[in-house]
Each structure stands twice: as structure tokens, then as C-alpha cells.
């Protein structure tokens, strides 16, 4: 890994080719430095089709992220392309950070997920604005996902629970355990009883056996509230619990936190939260939602609200989720 790994890579002679050099033959994952005919600097991660990310790709300032189709060997390539040459040093640091994070992955699927998560982290770093911290609304949403992860850790191994967390990677569903998915939402307890749905895919049950909707009640608390907690405190508690049994899972958890925009260095002590009762629903036929099958093709990026009153017939106990997770983790 030289100071400028692209310096000795000459552009290829055709537009549909890349000149690439493997980063490190000792590394188990297929990272390559590369250049295209336009002389732009690239980082490639070649991987098997089954390890390919299903979530949307990050959009970074000055850096293009794409995924090639599978070739004859059923391999795909995740490509990071530097579009703004003025950011070459930053791009180099991003590439090194991605590879160092992925080096300890236990599988190729995990390596690709980690690479994507680190890219999402840089998306948050490069978007600029504000003091770098998550807004209270973003904190509330992240805590809602962490509460689901906390529940999953009681039913699954640390590795399986953390690996199922797909929300920070931009996936349509926040958690995927086999063909069982969980969508996490958080709302203020005193607010009108509805939740906001950000796409037509979030509550779509196509491709899954069971979809649960977990709604957490979270309100900002006074600083002296005994049961109040901060985002950093719940993140630290989960990180400690995961690390006791699986350090690699704890490392992946940190990477996913970063992808969600959380940084351990940020101070969240001025925003405390108090948790109310949770609600769990099983999404099925008749559930109040909008899915791609609900409207003609060509309609995209649908955002809408769902009344929790109308969801009551679909409410289930936590034990139903536990049973579904047990079956999914054993491949039933």
C-alpha cells in the first residue's frame, strides 16, 4: 500500500477495460487498485454474486459507487471511482480505511458488508454541515433500531444478530434474519399515533416469509430523569454485551454504527431519552401499507403515514417474533 497506489497504473486502451493491480495477495478478499481509460482512480472489490450487497449504494461527494453485473464466473465488482481529483488524498484514506476494516471479516459476505458500511460512514463525514452529530430525530431513529438489536441478541448469536442489521446500509428492511425481516420505527409517546414510512418497499412482504414492524416509544427526557439514557449509553451497553461473546461481531457493530452516522467522539450527553412501551405488529394481508403492487409502474419514492389504531388487529407478542427468529436462524 504505497503513498500513491495509482501512480504506476497506466490507463487501459479501451473504454470497457480497467488496469488493475491486487492490493495485497495475502488478503483473503479481492481488493484491487485500478484505473479506467479516463485516468480516474478506482478501488475495486471483486466478490462472488451471493456475497453482493442488496441494499442501495452510498452516494458520496466527489466519489461514485457502482456495482457491476455478474460475469461468466458469477462474480461481481463493487467499484469506488474518484470523480473529484482534488480529493485524491481523502479517497486514498477512505480506501485504506475500507480495506483495514474488511480485513478481519469472517466471510466474503461480511467483508462486502463491512466495506459498504465504511463507505456509508464516509458518506456521513463528507456530507458536511452542522456539528457532525446526529440530530435528535436521527438519534431517535437509531435508538429505535438499537432497541430491536437488543431484542435480537436475546434470541440469536451475537454474530447473527449484528449481521442481520441492515438499516445503516440503506436496505429496505432494517433487519433481515433469513426470510424473516423486522422494520424498526420510533415515535414520541405524546404524538398523534402514527408512524412515517419512507418508501414503498419498507412494508412490502414480497420475498420474505414474515415481516414484523417494531414501534418504540421514545421521548426526550430532562437531564435529571433517573431512567433517562443517551444514544452513546445504549450504544456502549450493546457494544460491551456483544464484545463479551464475539469480538468480531463487536467490530462489525462499531462499523455499522459509523455507517449510521454515529461517532464515539461525539458528545450526546445533552440529549437524554426515556423509553415507553413497545408495540410489535406482524405485517400481512390487509395491513395498512403501500407497496409496489398497490399502484402502476413508474411511481417511485413513496412516503406516507400509517395510523397505529388501524394496525391493532395485527399486533402480536414478542414471543411470536422470538419463535420466528428461531426458525429463521435454523433454516426452517
C-alpha angles and dihedrals in degrees: 000000000000127000088259110021093178096054096094097037110103119204115262121252096242134050094234094055136077130205105224139173124194111249097220128355089206093059112093094217125076104248117159136182107223148170132206130212089270088062092241118149118246141184115208130196109192113197144157117279093244090058093053119120117256095194126089116275123248119257110218129190107261094356126093120209119198140163122217124219119258115278130211091289091053089248128138131197129221106210128198110191123190108226098172109058090195087071095056095119092048090047091052091052090048091053093049091048091051093049095045090051093048095045093084096047115131095218141015091253090055092045091055091046091050092047090052092046092053089049089053089051090056089047088062093044095050098043089077128193132108123027094305094256125120113260118246089258091051090046090053092051093048092048088052089058093045090054089057091048089052089055093047091053088065092059105030138044115269091252095050093045095049093041089054092060104102102155096095089053093059096252118159091242122046095220131026122186107173104300093339116095134186125201114202124211132173127200139174112263095226095046127102104285101256137102130219118239114202102199144016089247100058096082097026110124094197109126096014131091095212133011122193127193113210115196117191122196110223129171131177110255136207114265092248096049105128095216095042120117138181130232090250092053096054091044091051093048093052093044090054093047092049094045093055091068105021124019093185089056089049090053091050089049090055090050092051091048088054090049088055090055098258120138123186089218093061117097114230096164092112093063116062127180136204122204125224129187120314125227125209125196132182110222113222144132110334095019110143103254145114118238134172088265090059097072142025120281119273097052111115142173096026116188123187145146130248124210111230089210088066091049095058096095087060097050115126138178126261089249090067089058092047091053092048092049092050090054093046094049090052093046095247 
